[in-house]
Amino acid sequence: MNSQSILSIAAAIATIVGTYFIFKKAHLEGWKAIIPFYNVYTEYKMVWNTKMFWTCLGSALVAGTGLGIAHILTKTSPVAALVLILIAFVAAIYALVVEVKESYRLSKAFGHGKGFCVGLVFLNPIFRLILGFDQSQYQEA
C-alpha cells in the first residue's frame, strides 16, 4: 500500500468521524455519517433542504455522464462532443457552487463564519474534525 492510499484512507476516516460528531451535536443519529450518499443527504437536510441535495447530485451526474459521452463522440462528432463538454462544465460549476453554499450553511449552523467555510471547502476532513470536537453548538438552520 503506497502513501497516497494511506492518506486517502485516513482522510475518509477523518471525514466519517468528524461527520459522526457533527451529527451528534445536531441531535441526529451518528450512524448516518457512515452510509455513502445518505450522509450527504442528511447533512443537506440538516442545514439546507433535500431539494438542493438532489439538484447537486443531478448536476454532478450530468457533468460526469456528459464528459463520458463526449469522450466517445470525439472522433465521430467533434461538434457534439464540444457541446457536451460545455454542458458538463456548466453542470460541474453549478454543483461546485451548491457544495460551497452548503459548506457555508454548515459553518453558519455552528456559529462559524466565512473563514471556517473556506477551511471546509479546501481542508474538509480536518475542519470536519474541528467542527465535530470543538465547543460550538448547533443552531437550527
C-alpha positions as CSV (number, residue, x, y, z in Angstrom):
1,M,0.0,0.0,0.0
2,N,1.5,3.3,-1.0
3,S,1.5,6.6,0.9
4,Q,-1.3,8.1,-1.3
5,S,-3.6,5.2,-0.4
6,I,-2.9,5.6,3.3
7,L,-3.5,9.3,3.1
8,S,-6.8,8.7,1.3
9,I,-8.0,6.2,3.8
10,A,-7.0,8.5,6.7
11,A,-8.9,11.4,5.1
12,A,-12.0,9.2,4.6
13,I,-11.9,8.0,8.2
14,A,-11.4,11.6,9.5
15,T,-14.4,12.8,7.4
16,I,-16.6,10.0,8.8
17,V,-15.5,10.6,12.4
18,G,-16.0,14.4,12.1
19,T,-19.4,14.0,10.4
20,Y,-20.4,11.5,13.1
21,F,-19.8,14.0,15.8
22,I,-21.3,16.9,13.8
23,F,-24.5,14.8,13.5
24,K,-24.4,14.0,17.3
25,K,-24.1,17.7,18.0
26,A,-27.1,18.4,15.8
27,H,-29.1,15.7,17.7
28,L,-29.1,13.3,14.8
29,E,-28.1,9.6,14.8
30,G,-24.3,9.4,14.3
31,W,-24.5,6.2,12.3
32,K,-25.9,8.2,9.4
33,A,-22.4,9.5,8.8
34,I,-21.2,6.1,7.7
35,I,-23.7,5.5,4.8
36,P,-22.5,6.9,1.5
37,F,-24.9,9.4,-0.1
38,Y,-27.3,9.2,2.9
39,N,-24.7,11.1,5.0
40,V,-24.7,14.0,2.5
41,Y,-28.5,13.8,2.2
42,T,-28.7,14.0,6.0
43,E,-26.4,17.0,6.1
44,Y,-28.3,18.9,3.4
45,K,-31.5,18.2,5.3
46,M,-29.8,19.5,8.5
47,V,-28.5,22.8,7.1
48,W,-30.5,23.5,3.9
49,N,-33.0,21.3,2.2
50,T,-33.1,18.0,0.3
51,K,-34.1,19.6,-3.0
52,M,-30.6,21.1,-3.2
53,F,-29.1,17.7,-2.5
54,W,-30.9,16.2,-5.5
55,T,-30.0,19.3,-7.6
56,C,-26.4,19.0,-6.8
57,L,-26.3,15.2,-7.3
58,G,-28.1,15.6,-10.7
59,S,-25.6,18.2,-11.8
60,A,-22.7,16.1,-10.9
61,L,-24.2,13.1,-12.8
62,V,-24.8,15.3,-15.8
63,A,-21.2,16.5,-15.7
64,G,-19.7,13.0,-15.4
65,T,-22.0,11.5,-18.0
66,G,-21.6,14.3,-20.4
67,L,-17.8,14.0,-20.3
68,G,-18.0,10.3,-20.7
69,I,-20.2,10.5,-23.8
70,A,-18.2,13.4,-25.2
71,H,-15.1,11.2,-25.0
72,I,-16.9,8.6,-27.0
73,L,-18.1,11.1,-29.6
74,T,-14.8,13.0,-30.1
75,K,-13.8,11.0,-33.3
76,T,-17.2,10.7,-34.9
77,S,-18.8,14.0,-34.0
78,P,-16.4,16.6,-32.6
79,V,-19.1,19.4,-32.5
80,A,-21.5,17.3,-30.5
81,A,-18.6,16.3,-28.2
82,L,-17.7,20.0,-27.7
83,V,-21.4,20.9,-26.8
84,L,-21.4,18.0,-24.3
85,I,-18.2,19.2,-22.8
86,L,-19.6,22.7,-22.3
87,I,-22.8,21.3,-20.8
88,A,-20.7,19.2,-18.4
89,F,-18.5,22.1,-17.5
90,V,-21.5,24.3,-16.6
91,A,-23.1,21.4,-14.6
92,A,-19.9,20.9,-12.7
93,I,-19.5,24.5,-11.9
94,Y,-23.1,24.6,-10.6
95,A,-22.5,21.5,-8.4
96,L,-19.4,23.2,-7.0
97,V,-21.3,26.4,-6.2
98,V,-24.0,24.4,-4.4
99,E,-21.4,22.5,-2.4
100,V,-19.7,25.7,-1.4
101,K,-23.0,27.2,-0.3
102,E,-23.7,24.0,1.7
103,S,-20.4,24.3,3.4
104,Y,-21.1,27.9,4.3
105,R,-24.5,26.9,5.7
106,L,-22.8,24.1,7.8
107,S,-20.3,26.6,9.1
108,K,-23.0,29.1,9.9
109,A,-25.2,26.4,11.6
110,F,-22.4,26.0,14.2
111,G,-21.7,29.7,14.7
112,H,-18.7,30.0,12.4
113,G,-18.2,32.3,9.5
114,K,-16.7,32.5,6.0
115,G,-13.2,31.7,7.1
116,F,-14.3,28.4,8.5
117,C,-16.3,27.7,5.3
118,V,-13.0,28.2,3.3
119,G,-11.5,25.6,5.6
120,L,-14.4,23.2,5.0
121,V,-14.0,23.6,1.2
122,F,-10.2,23.2,1.0
123,L,-9.4,21.0,4.1
124,N,-12.7,19.2,4.6
125,P,-11.6,16.3,6.8
126,I,-9.6,18.5,9.2
127,F,-12.3,21.1,9.5
128,R,-15.0,18.4,10.0
129,L,-13.0,17.0,12.9
130,I,-12.6,20.5,14.3
131,L,-16.3,21.1,13.9
132,G,-17.2,17.8,15.5
133,F,-14.9,18.2,18.5
134,D,-15.0,22.0,19.2
135,Q,-17.3,23.7,21.7
136,S,-19.6,25.2,19.1
137,Q,-23.3,24.4,19.4
138,Y,-25.7,23.6,16.6
139,Q,-28.1,26.4,15.8
140,E,-31.2,25.3,13.8
141,A,-30.7,26.4,10.2
